[in-house]
Amino acid sequence: MVSNRSLWSVFVATWTFVALSSSNAASFTPFQPPSYPLAVRSPYLSAWLPGNLANSLPSSAPQFWSGNDLAWSVIVRVDGVAYNVFGVTDALDGTQQAALTDATFTSTHSTFTLTAGDGTVKLDFFSPVSPKNYLRQSLPFSYLTVTVSGTSGNVQVYSDIDDTWTGQSSASSWSYSTNGTTGVYQITPANPITYAESANEQALWGEAVYATRPSDGDTLTSASGPPSTVRSEFVSNGKLSNSYPGWTSGGVVGFAHDLGTISGSSAVTFAIGHVREEAINYLGAAQTGYYRASYPETVAAVTYFLDDYSDAASESTTFDNLIQSSGNSAYGSNYSDILALSVRQTFGGIELTIPNQSLDTSDVQAFLKEISSDGNIQTVDVIYATFPIFYVLNPDFIRLLLQPVFTYLDQGSYTEAYAPHDLGAHYPNATGWDSSTEEAMPVEESGNVILLTYAYQSASNQTDLATTYSSYLQKYAQYLNENGEYPAAQYSLNDALGKLANQTNLGVKAAVALGAYNKLFSSSTQYTSAATTFADNIYTNRLGTNSGGNYYTLQYGVEPWFLVFNNYPDILFDLGIFPQESYNATSDFYPTVRSTAGIPLDGSLQWGQTNWQAWVAAISGSSTQEVFISDLHAYISNGLNTAPFSDRYWVADSGDYTAGQSYTFRARPTLGSHFALLALKGANIWS
């Protein structure tokens, strides 16, 4: 009998062959993802290229994470012949289409190589990820480097953007300025609305920024105006007029580099960004980007960003190699591919800030947007899902993300006995829930705050967070002690399942969190008995399992089986709360209920979530780990999807959906969960 797994492997292999055969021999390394990260640095600087558009890169527009088009183009002239290289969506007289030959991605780079006449053009979209350099990490810009080689001819490079980057393309204004040799465009909405978002969740305030500078022997010109006018001027003349008429609907701001006659190769670098001085509304006061303590003015900031290119690129090489080698040595190349595609998306949902009034870098915090699911800010269970990447790369990010929650609690307006779910319904407004009208998840979030605090302490060997906020941690431990073994009807982080009583996964969380609390405060054994009693009842006494203990149930005594993942911290932190027998049994069970494209979240569903699949893989035996990793890799490389890496997908055919297609979510920072396996190999590995 042929297994579902074998059929799925044949399907993926067949699709890959067809894709490559129809792609004019373009190659994709390590594979063609659902969407390539291009400029992904914050919830509002988040530009992507759907993977299925890579072959038509010269005529394809990038997209904001939500799917709306952004204008961003590149045209290259070689010996007087103009080639559309990227984003030229409308026909342009006098141009030819360059042809894609290969595309690659790493943790920080997406690179496309094209032929243009006898020349080769490489586009390197580079979004730095610098977990321990807060200045570099906080700069709200991304790089595009255009390299031309393989010709001894005369070369010019053109690029432009428009006001689609502002979220208010119906009415904007633009300006051009210089700082030394650096040219900077700033595009501002005419009617900004601070702390508000468009229907596509773009910021309705702030400014889009595009900047560049000449390289050695390069002449830089610029111009703004209707795209047909500005682009045609470059196509005809290889340069621009340095004229800047006022904003016009659909107009572009463009740069042209005249590289002259090149030998070998020559490169130019652009910086694209979205800047909001008032970045976050935190409890009624403005937070701003961490970088503004050093570079409070936008032109100075983007100039420094270009100055920093060489160092940032060097660091990215080391960083990319670390992700690839660590993932590969631990669990193989499929796993390292998954990590590489997860990194920019995770950090692209987070912003490092300081108070706008003081610009005090000792008061740094991190804010996270729950992208695409409901837009909350500082959702505690999303931080919980994401924390493995910070545990591995820099545990201080866990502290930076928890700090706004604890500071809010210090205000005293939130009086519940359990932890809050988030700090606001809509990013970037972290104004709290003083009326307690939040989406309450009492056991979920109380356990999460304790577990996250211990994750930070375990990985960093720092006790400051637990010491400073011990009263809240004790309060939540007591709540779990009293309410965690038999949770009342309530939401869990899998809120799509609805309010359910006696959720096994919540009981497991309560047990593990109480065990972590005892390790947070090494002198405390207050909840040791409760933690082990909960675990004994849930597993050994079969309160939360089937009669044979082969699997956990969704609710106590109620089928179906459930992919319990809240015991992952039990293994990561070596708590010893649940018996090894429980891990062995579920590891053997899960492959037996695998659907066409993976293992669902529970036995009644046709969809699964990659974050919890990764957590369960981490606590399973090696053969089951391979099932999870192989399925996850097949899902992101199957060619069925175009949205930025969705962490929820159909594992079986369901109505209009095919197994392997993504399900609603896109671009969420929860992909940090994929580092759960690597976290078992050690913490804080980036230096």
VEXVEXZA-346786 format. One line per 8 residues: number of its first residue (from 1); their letters; for each residue y, x, z of C-alpha. Coordinates in steps of 0.2 Angstrom, whole numbers, plus 5000, padded with zeros to 4 digits. Each point is the difference from the previous one (the first is absolute). Last residue first. Layout:
N
NUM> a> Y/X/Z; ...
This chain:
687
687> swinagkl> 5185/5139/5098; 4989/4986/4995; 4983/4998/5010; 5006/4989/5014; 4983/4993/5005; 4982/5004/4996; 4985/4996/4990; 4999/4982/5006
679> allafhsg> 5017/4998/4993; 4993/5003/4982; 4990/4984/5001; 5015/4989/5006; 5011/5008/4987; 4998/4984/4989; 5010/4991/5014; 5016/5008/4993
671> ltprarft> 4997/4987/4986; 5009/4988/5012; 5017/5004/4992; 4998/4985/4988; 5003/5003/4981; 4992/4983/4995; 4991/4986/5008; 4995/4984/4990
663> ysqgatyd> 4981/5003/4997; 4996/5015/4989; 4986/4999/4987; 4983/5008/5003; 4990/4985/4999; 5008/4988/4988; 5013/4987/5004; 5002/4983/4992
655> gsdavwyr> 4988/4991/5012; 4993/5014/5011; 4989/5014/4993; 4995/5012/5014; 5008/5014/5009; 5018/4993/4997; 5013/5012/5006; 5012/5003/5015
647> dsfpatnl> 5008/5017/5003; 5010/4999/4984; 5004/5017/4992; 5016/4996/4990; 4997/4986/4988; 4991/5003/4983; 4982/4995/5003; 4984/4999/4990
639> gnsiyahl> 4999/5018/4995; 4985/5004/5011; 5008/5015/5009; 5006/4992/5016; 4985/4989/5002; 4987/5014/4996; 5008/5011/5013; 4999/4987/5013
631> dsifveqt> 4982/4996/4996; 4995/5019/5000; 5009/5002/5017; 4991/4985/5008; 4983/5004/4993; 5002/5018/5005; 5004/4996/5018; 4984/4990/5000
623> ssgsiaav> 4990/5015/4995; 5009/5011/5013; 4998/4988/5015; 5014/4989/5005; 5015/5002/5011; 5012/5007/4987; 4994/4987/4987; 5005/4986/5012
615> waqwntqg> 5018/5007/5000; 5000/5002/4981; 4993/4983/4997; 5014/4994/5012; 5014/5007/4989; 4991/4996/4984; 5000/4981/5003; 4987/4989/4993
607> wqlsgdlp> 4999/4984/4990; 4987/4987/4996; 4999/4993/5018; 4987/4991/5011; 4991/5015/5005; 5015/5009/5007; 5012/5013/4994; 4991/5003/4984
599> igatsrvt> 4989/5015/4995; 5003/5007/4983; 5001/4996/4981; 4985/4989/4997; 4997/4995/5018; 4993/5011/5014; 4991/4990/5013; 4985/5012/5002
591> pyfdstan> 5012/5015/5000; 5008/4993/5016; 4984/4999/5010; 4995/5018/5003; 5017/5006/5006; 5001/4984/5010; 4984/5006/5010; 5004/5018/5002
583> yseqpfig> 5017/4996/5006; 4994/4988/5013; 4986/5012/5005; 5013/5013/5004; 5005/4989/5015; 5018/4993/5001; 5013/5007/5012; 4997/5019/4998
575> ldflidpy> 5018/5004/4999; 4998/5014/4987; 5018/4998/4994; 4995/4997/4981; 4984/4992/5005; 5007/4986/5011; 5015/5000/4989; 4989/4993/4986
567> nnfvlfwp> 4993/4986/5011; 5014/4989/4993; 4991/4999/4984; 4989/4985/5000; 4994/4995/4983; 4995/4983/5005; 4984/4990/4999; 5002/4981/4997
559> evgyqlty> 4995/4992/5012; 5005/4994/5017; 4993/5005/5017; 5016/5010/5004; 5011/4999/4985; 5000/5010/4984; 4982/5006/5004; 4995/5019/5003
551> ynggsntg> 4985/5007/4991; 4982/5005/5003; 5000/4996/5018; 4984/4990/4998; 5007/4983/5006; 5015/5002/4990; 5015/5008/5008; 5015/4996/5010
543> lrntyind> 4993/4994/5017; 4984/5010/4996; 4997/5007/5018; 5000/5018/4993; 5015/4996/4988; 5013/4989/5007; 4994/5000/5018; 4998/5019/5001
535> afttaast> 5016/5003/4992; 5010/4989/5011; 4991/5007/5015; 5004/5018/4994; 5018/4996/4999; 5002/4990/5016; 4991/5014/5010; 5012/5013/4994
527> yqtsssfl> 5015/4989/5002; 5008/5008/5016; 4992/5017/4998; 5017/5008/4999; 5003/5019/5004; 4998/5004/4981; 5014/4988/4996; 4999/4999/4981
519> knyaglav> 4981/5001/5002; 4999/4984/5010; 5011/4992/4988; 4988/5005/4986; 4986/4991/5008; 5010/4985/5002; 5005/5001/4982; 4981/5001/4995
511> aakvglnt> 4995/4985/5010; 5015/4989/4994; 4997/5005/4982; 4982/4995/5001; 5005/4983/5007; 5012/4999/4985; 4987/5004/4988; 4988/4987/5007
503> qnalkgla> 5013/4986/4998; 4998/4988/5015; 5012/4987/4994; 5007/5000/4982; 5017/4998/4993; 4999/5002/4981; 4989/5011/4990; 5016/5006/4989
495> dnlsyqaa> 5006/5007/5017; 4989/5015/4998; 5011/5009/5013; 4993/4987/5012; 5007/4983/5003; 4996/4990/5015; 4988/4988/5008; 4997/5007/5018
487> pyegnenl> 4992/5017/5001; 4984/5001/5011; 4999/5018/5005; 5018/5004/4997; 5009/4988/5012; 5000/5007/5017; 4997/5018/4997; 5009/4999/4984
479> yqaykqly> 5016/4994/5009; 4997/5013/5013; 5000/5014/4987; 5016/4992/4992; 5009/5001/5017; 4994/5018/5003; 5006/5005/4983; 5017/4992/5003
471> ssyttald> 5002/5009/5017; 4994/5016/4993; 5014/5001/4987; 5008/5017/5004; 4983/5008/5006; 4990/4993/4985; 5013/5006/4987; 5003/5017/5008
463> tqnsasqy> 4982/5005/5002; 4999/5012/4985; 4984/5008/4995; 5004/4996/4982; 4984/4992/4994; 4994/4992/5016; 5018/4995/5006; 5004/4992/4983
455> aytllivn> 4983/4991/4999; 5002/4994/5018; 5017/4992/4997; 4992/4992/4984; 4985/4993/5010; 5011/4993/5014; 5012/4992/4988; 4986/4993/4989
447> gseevpma> 4991/4992/5015; 5015/4990/5004; 5003/4996/4982; 4983/4992/4997; 4998/4992/5016; 5016/4990/4999; 5002/4998/4982; 5016/4989/4999
439> eetssdwg> 5009/4997/4984; 5017/5000/5008; 5009/4985/5008; 5002/5010/5016; 5018/4995/5002; 5006/5018/5001; 4990/5004/4984; 5007/5017/4995
431> tanpyhag> 5014/5005/4989; 4992/5013/4989; 5008/4993/4984; 4995/5012/4986; 4988/4992/4996; 4997/4981/5003; 4991/4991/5014; 5006/5012/5014
423> ldhpayae> 4994/5012/5013; 4981/4998/4998; 4985/4992/5009; 5007/5002/5018; 4989/5006/5014; 4993/4989/5013; 5006/4993/5017; 5015/4992/4990
415> tysgqdly> 5018/5004/5006; 5009/5007/4985; 5018/5000/5005; 4998/5015/5011; 5009/5013/4990; 4986/5012/5004; 4989/4990/4989; 5011/5004/4985
407> tfvpqlll> 4999/5019/5005; 4981/4999/5001; 4999/4992/4982; 5013/5012/4993; 4990/5015/5007; 4983/4994/4993; 5004/5006/4982; 5007/5017/5006
399> rifdpnlv> 4985/5002/5012; 4988/4998/4986; 5010/5011/4989; 4998/5014/5013; 4981/5000/4995; 5004/5011/4985; 4987/5002/4986; 4983/4994/5007
391> yfipftay> 5006/4987/5013; 5014/4995/4988; 4987/4996/4987; 4989/4991/5013; 5015/4989/5006; 5001/4988/4985; 4989/4985/5007; 5009/5002/5017
383> ivdvtqin> 5017/5000/4992; 4995/4985/4990; 4995/4992/5017; 5016/5004/5008; 5011/4992/4986; 5016/5010/5001; 5009/4990/4987; 4992/4984/4992
375> gdssiekl> 5000/4999/4981; 4986/4987/4999; 4985/5007/4991; 5010/5010/4986; 5006/5015/5011; 4998/4999/5019; 5016/5011/5001; 4999/5015/5012
367> faqvdstd> 5014/5007/5011; 5000/5018/5007; 5011/5006/5014; 5011/5015/5003; 5011/5001/5016; 5001/5019/5001; 5008/5000/4983; 5016/4992/5006
359> lsqnpitl> 5009/4993/4986; 5011/4991/5013; 5006/4984/4992; 4986/4999/4987; 4986/5001/5013; 4986/5011/4993; 4987/4995/4987; 4984/5005/4992
351> eiggftqr> 4994/4987/4987; 4982/4994/4997; 4992/4991/4986; 5000/5014/4988; 4991/5011/5012; 4984/4989/4997; 5002/4998/4982; 5003/5019/4998
343> vslalids> 4984/5004/5009; 4987/4987/4994; 4996/5007/4982; 4996/5017/5006; 4989/4993/5014; 4990/4990/4988; 4998/5015/4989; 4994/5011/5015
335> ynsgyasn> 4987/4987/5004; 4993/5000/4982; 5000/5019/5001; 4988/5001/5015; 5000/4995/5018; 5006/5014/5011; 5002/5014/4988; 5008/4989/4987
327> gssqilnd> 5012/4991/5012; 5006/5017/5007; 5001/5009/4984; 5010/4986/4991; 5012/4996/5014; 5003/5018/5004; 5002/5005/4981; 5013/4986/4999
319> fttsesaa> 5009/5006/5015; 5001/5018/4994; 5006/4995/4983; 5012/4988/5008; 5008/5014/5011; 5004/5010/4984; 5008/4985/4992; 5010/4997/5015
311> dsyddlfy> 5006/5018/5001; 5005/5000/4981; 5008/4983/5001; 5011/5003/5015; 5016/5003/4990; 4997/4983/4991; 4998/4991/5017; 5016/5009/5006
303> tvaavtep> 5010/4993/4985; 4992/4983/5004; 5007/5001/5018; 5017/5007/4995; 5003/4986/4988; 4994/4987/5012; 5011/5006/5015; 4993/5001/5017
295> ysaryygt> 4990/5016/4996; 4994/5009/5016; 4999/4985/5012; 4998/4989/4985; 4983/5007/4997; 4993/4989/5014; 5004/4984/4990; 5011/4987/5008
287> qaaglyni> 4997/4988/5014; 5013/4986/5003; 5002/4991/5016; 4995/4981/5003; 4983/5003/5008; 4996/5012/4986; 5007/4995/4983; 4993/5014/4989
279> aeervhgi> 5008/5010/4986; 5018/4999/5002; 5004/5015/4989; 4988/4993/4987; 4996/5012/4986; 4988/4997/4985; 4994/5015/4991; 4997/5010/4984
271> aftvassg> 5001/5019/4998; 4999/5008/4983; 4992/5017/4996; 5001/5010/4984; 4987/5011/4993; 4998/5014/4987; 4984/5007/4992; 4995/5015/4990
263> sitgldha> 5014/5004/4989; 5014/4987/4999; 5014/4998/4988; 5014/4990/5008; 4996/4991/5016; 5013/4986/4997; 4998/4989/5015; 5006/4981/4998
255> fgvvggst> 5003/4989/5015; 5002/4981/5000; 5007/4985/5009; 4994/4983/4992; 5007/4984/4996; 4991/4983/5001; 5015/4991/5005; 5015/5011/4998
247> wgpysnsl> 5007/5012/5013; 5016/5008/4996; 5002/5014/4987; 4994/5017/5004; 5003/5013/4987; 4992/5017/5000; 4996/4999/4981; 4981/5003/5001
239> kgnsvfes> 4989/5013/4992; 4986/5002/4987; 5011/4993/4987; 4991/4986/4991; 4987/4996/5013; 5012/5003/5014; 5013/4988/4993; 4987/4987/4996
231> rvtsppgs> 4995/5000/5018; 5017/4997/5007; 5004/4986/4987; 4983/4991/5001; 5000/5001/5019; 5018/4992/5001; 5011/5012/5010; 5000/5016/5010
223> astltdgd> 5002/5018/4995; 4994/5018/5005; 5000/5017/4994; 4991/5016/5007; 4998/5016/4991; 4985/5011/5004; 5000/5019/5000; 4992/5000/5017
215> sprtayva> 4997/4983/5007; 5013/4986/4999; 5001/4988/5015; 4993/4982/5003; 5004/4984/5009; 4996/4982/5000; 5004/4989/5015; 4998/4981/5003
207> egwlaqen> 5011/4994/5014; 5000/4990/5016; 4998/4981/5001; 4989/4987/4993; 4984/5010/5004; 4986/4995/4989; 4987/4987/5007; 4997/4992/4983
199> aseaytip> 5009/4985/5005; 5014/5011/5005; 5002/5008/5017; 5013/4999/5014; 5005/5013/5013; 5018/5001/4993; 5004/4988/4986; 5009/5009/4986
191> naptiqyv> 5010/4991/4988; 5005/5012/4986; 4983/5009/5001; 5003/5019/5000; 4994/5013/4988; 5004/5019/5004; 4998/5013/4987; 5000/5018/5005
183> gttgntsy> 5003/5016/4990; 4996/5017/5008; 5009/5015/4994; 5011/5001/5015; 5000/4983/5007; 5004/4988/4986; 5004/4981/4999; 4996/4985/4990
175> swssassq> 5002/4982/5006; 4992/4983/4997; 5003/4982/5004; 4988/4986/5001; 4998/4981/4995; 4985/4992/4993; 4988/5015/5004; 5000/4996/5019
167> gtwtddid> 4984/5008/5006; 5009/5017/4999; 4987/5009/4990; 5002/4987/4986; 5017/5008/4998; 4995/5012/4987; 4991/5017/4997; 5002/5014/4988
159> syvqvngs> 4992/5016/4993; 5003/5012/4986; 4992/5017/4996; 5006/5012/4986; 4989/5013/4991; 5003/5012/4986; 4984/5008/4993; 4988/5013/5006
151> tgsvtvtl> 4987/4987/5005; 4986/4999/5012; 5010/4995/5015; 5011/4986/5007; 5000/4996/5019; 5008/4985/5007; 5001/4999/5019; 5003/4983/5008
143> ysfplsqr> 5003/5001/5019; 5001/4987/5014; 5014/4995/5011; 5003/4992/5017; 5001/5016/5010; 4990/4996/5016; 4985/5011/4997; 5010/5015/4996
135> lynkpsvp> 5010/4999/5016; 4985/4995/5010; 4990/5015/4995; 4984/4997/5010; 4992/4987/4988; 5007/5007/4984; 4995/4988/4986; 5011/5004/4985
127> sffdlkvt> 5000/4987/4985; 4997/5010/4984; 5000/4992/4983; 4996/5014/4988; 5002/4996/4982; 4993/5013/4988; 5006/5002/4982; 4990/5010/4987
119> gdgatltf> 5008/5005/4984; 4994/5001/4982; 5006/4982/4998; 5001/4992/5017; 4983/5001/5009; 4999/4992/5017; 4995/5006/5017; 5001/4988/5015
111> tshtstft> 5001/5005/5018; 4999/4990/5016; 5004/5011/5015; 4999/4999/5019; 4982/4997/5005; 4994/5005/4983; 5000/4990/4983; 4996/5005/4982
103> adtlaaqq> 5004/4994/4983; 4995/5007/4983; 5003/5000/4982; 5014/4987/4998; 5008/4998/4983; 5019/5001/4997; 5007/4986/4991; 5012/5003/4986
95> tgdladtv> 5019/4997/5000; 5014/4997/4987; 5003/4982/5004; 4996/4994/5018; 4988/4986/5003; 5001/4993/5017; 4988/5006/5015; 5005/5018/5000
87> gfvnyavg> 4992/5004/5017; 4993/5017/4997; 4998/5013/4986; 5009/4993/4986; 5002/5014/4987; 5015/5005/4991; 5000/5012/4986; 5014/5013/4999
79> dvrvivsw> 4989/5015/5003; 4991/4992/5015; 5010/4986/5008; 4993/4992/5016; 5003/4983/5006; 4997/4994/5018; 5003/4983/5007; 5001/4990/5016
71> aldngswf> 5004/4982/5001; 4990/4991/5013; 4988/4985/4997; 4995/4988/5013; 4982/5002/5007; 5003/4999/5019; 4998/5019/5002; 5015/5002/4988
63> qpasspls> 4994/5003/4983; 5001/5014/4987; 5004/4995/4982; 4988/5004/4986; 5005/5006/4982; 4997/5019/5002; 4986/4997/5013; 4989/4989/4988
55> nalngplw> 4984/5010/5005; 5006/4998/5018; 5003/4982/4999; 4982/4995/5007; 5004/5010/5015; 5014/4990/5006; 5015/5011/5002; 5009/5000/5017
47> aslypsrv> 5017/5001/5008; 5002/4998/5019; 5018/5004/5006; 5003/4985/5010; 4985/5000/5012; 5002/5019/5001; 4996/5016/4991; 4989/4995/4984
39> alpysppq> 5007/5006/4984; 4986/5001/4987; 4985/4993/5009; 4987/4997/4986; 4992/4983/5000; 4982/4993/4999; 4994/5018/4999; 4994/5009/4985
31> fptfsaan> 4988/5013/5005; 5000/5018/5008; 5008/5004/4988; 5003/4989/4985; 4997/5006/4983; 5008/4994/4984; 4988/5000/4985; 5010/4987/4990
23> ssslavft> 4997/4988/5014; 4987/4989/4993; 4985/5011/5003; 5006/5004/5018; 5001/4982/5005; 4984/4996/4992; 4991/5014/5009; 5008/4995/5017
15> wtavfvsw> 4995/4982/4997; 4982/5005/4997; 5000/5011/5016; 5007/4986/5010; 4988/4987/4994; 4985/5012/5002; 5005/5004/5018; 5002/4981/5004
7> lsrnsvm> 4982/4997/4992; 4993/5013/5012; 5008/4993/5015; 4995/4983/4996; 4982/5006/5000; 4988/5001/4985; 4983/4993/5005
